[in-house]
Amino acid sequence: MIRCLVVDDEPLALHILEDYISKMPFLQLVKATTNPIEALTLVQAGEADLVFLDVQMPELTGIQFLKIANGKAKVILTTAYPQYALEGYELDVVDYLLKPIAFDRFFKSVQKAQTIIQPVTKTVIQAEPAQQDDFSTDFIFVKTEHKIQKVYLHDILFIEGLKDYISIFTPAERIITLQGMKKMEDALPEKHFVRVHKSYIVALNKIDSIERSRIQIGEKIIPVGDTYRDEFFKIIDDKNV
């Protein structure tokens, strides 16, 4: 768990971040306070890993807080004033969130913080790696907006990438997660999944038919990109009888 501290002189801003933190399974709220001196004491005592820090506060500004804390906790600045961004980054902040803070922007920011604070923790975790060949029971965990969801590999039909998000399609549902295609591709066994387009990964055993450079899985038609065509058809040729 990443221990979090929220510091802001506006109670409404505190409540919003408290709510956002409660939705993230890897974040634990230590304290939400309007008192930057109290927050600084907690940081210096090693009670927090990550601080959501307002910039403009009457007793102690966020920039002053950063200089005194001297790197004892990672910091995400939260403010309505973009002019402090450069100075914040010079002081090695993780990110800079402009108010009003949308949840998707918060989500992306804390994922960045997680890779810094807990570099061994991955967004996609392969479970039971010793059993990767047992396709019927292997699974991954993916983070959705409100939870970490278990997805059995044998249920996946195909995966579609949309900018910073991907959609995992199964017969029962579409699962959306803030994730990159490359990381997802690396998490899936090559024996069963293949990248066929910059925006698509398909499960080989779910392909119904292939016509020219188009794959059909159920009612979905998926294009085969030029970059991936040779490798894909080599895999298909190896399975031809």
N, C-alpha and C positions, 0 to 999 in steps of 0.2 A: 504494500500500500504506500502511496505517496501522501505524506502528511501536508495538509494545506492550511494556509493562513490567508484571510481576506482582510484588507485594510482599506477603508474608505470612509470619508466623513459624511457620506450620504447614506442613510439607512436603506433607502430603496435599492441602491446599487449593491449593498451588502446582501439583501434578500435575494436579488436576482442571481448573484454568484453562488450563494448558499444552495439555491435550488438547482443550478446547473451542476454543481459539485456532487450533489446527492444522486444525480443520474449516472455518474461515472463510477463503475465498480472498482476501479483502481485508485480512486481518490478518497482520502479521509479528511474531513474538516476538523481541524484542531481548534480554531477560533475565528470568529468574524467580529471585528471590532472597529470602532470609529477612532480609537486612540492609537496613533502610530508609535508612541513611546512604549505602550504595553506590548505592541507587536514586535518592536525591536528587541525588547527584553526576551521574548520567547525565541526569536531567531538566534540571538547571541547565546541562549542556553541550549541551542541545538534541538528545539522542539518542533521545527518545521523544515520540510524539504523544499516546498514551493510556496511563494508568496504572490498573491494577486494584489497589486499595489497601486493605489490611486496616486496621481502626481501632485495635484494641488490640494494640500491640506494645511490648515492654519498653524498647527504646532510644529510640524516637521514635514517638509515636502518629500515627495517620492524620491527625487534625485538625492536629497540629503540623506534619506533613509538608506539608499543604495550605497552611498559612499561610506556610511558608518558601518553597515552590515558587512561590507568587504567580502562578499562572495560566500557567506556562511549558509545561504539558501539561494536557490534559483528564483528568479523574479519574472513575472509577467506584468507589465505595466498596463493599467486600465485608466483611460482618461478621455475627455471630450476634446482634448487639444493636441492636434497632430504635431505641433512644432517641437515637442519634446522627444520625438522618436529618435532623432540622430544621437542626442546626448545619451538616451537610454541604451541604445545599441553599443555606444562607446563604453558603457559601463557593463556590457556583457549580459543584458537581459535576454530572456528566452524569446519573448515576443512582445508585441505592442498592440493592445486591443482598444479600438476606438468605441466609445459609447455612442448610441446604445449598442450593447454587445449582443449579437445574434448567437443562438446556440450552435449553429454549424461552424461559425468562426471560433467560438470557444472550444468546440470539440477538436478542431484542427490544431489549435494552440496547445491544448493539454497533451495531445498525442506527440507533438514535437517535444514538449517537456519530458514526457515519459521516456523517449529515446535517449535523452540526455541524462536523466536521473537514474533510469533503470535500463541501461543499454542491452542487457541480456533478455529483456522482456520484449517479445515480438507481438505485433498486432494480430498476426495469424499464428496460432500455436499448433503444431502437429502433435497429436496425442499418440502415446504408445508407439514410438518410432520402430521398436523391434518387431511390430506386427504390420509394417507397411504393406507387405505382400498379401495380407488378409484383407482384400478390398471390401468384403461384405461388412466388416466391423470397424474399419478405419474411419476416422473423422477428423475434422478441424473445428476450432472455435473461432468465430468472427464477432467483432463488436458491432452491434447495431446501435441505434440512437439511445435506447434505454437499457440494454442488457448485453450480455455476452451469450451468443447462441451457438449451440452445438449443431453441426451440419455433417451428416454422414456422406462420405464421398460417393457411395453408390447411388445416392439420391440426386446428385448434381447432373443436370442436363447440359447446361452451358453457362458461361459467365460473360457478362457484357460490361465493358468499361465505359464510364462517362466522366471525363475530366478526373476529378479527385475521388470519385465514387465508383464502386462497382456494384452490379446487380448479379446475384447468384440465383439462377432459375432451377427450381425443382418441380416435380409434378404437382406438389401441394401449394407452393408459395414462391414469391419473389423476395429475396433477402437483400437489403441494401446496406452497404457498409462503406465507411470512409476509408478507402484503401487504394493502393496502386496495383495495376495489372501485373507488373514485374514481381512484386512481393507475393501476390497470389499465385502466379505461375511457378515461382520457386517453391511454394508450399505444397504443391500438388504433385503426385507421382507421375513421372514421364510415361510410365507404362500405360497409364489410363487416360491421361489428359494431354491435349496438344493445343498450342497457340496457332490459330489459323489466320489471324488478322490482328492489327494493332488494338482492336476493340473487342476481340472475341477469343475465348478459350472454350474448347468443346470436349465433352466426354466421348471417347472413341466408341464405347459400347452403346451410346445413345444415338449414334448416327443412323438414320433410316435409309438415306440414299445420298448419292453425290452425282450432280449433273454439271459437267464442265467445271466451273469454279464456284459452285454453289452447293452448300451442305443443307440437307433438310433434317431437322430434328422435330418430330411432331409437326406442328403447323408453322414452325419458325424456319425461315430461309436465312442462312448465314453465309456471307461472302468469304472466299478465300483470298487473302491479300497477296499481292505479287511477292512481297518479301518472304512470305511463309509457304508459298505454293510448292516449291521443290521438296522441302522437308516433309510437308504434309502428305504429298502423293507418294513419297518414298515409304512412309509408314503404311499407307494404304496398300501399296504394291506388295509389301512384305506380308500382308494379311490375305492377299488374293489367293484363290485356289484354282 
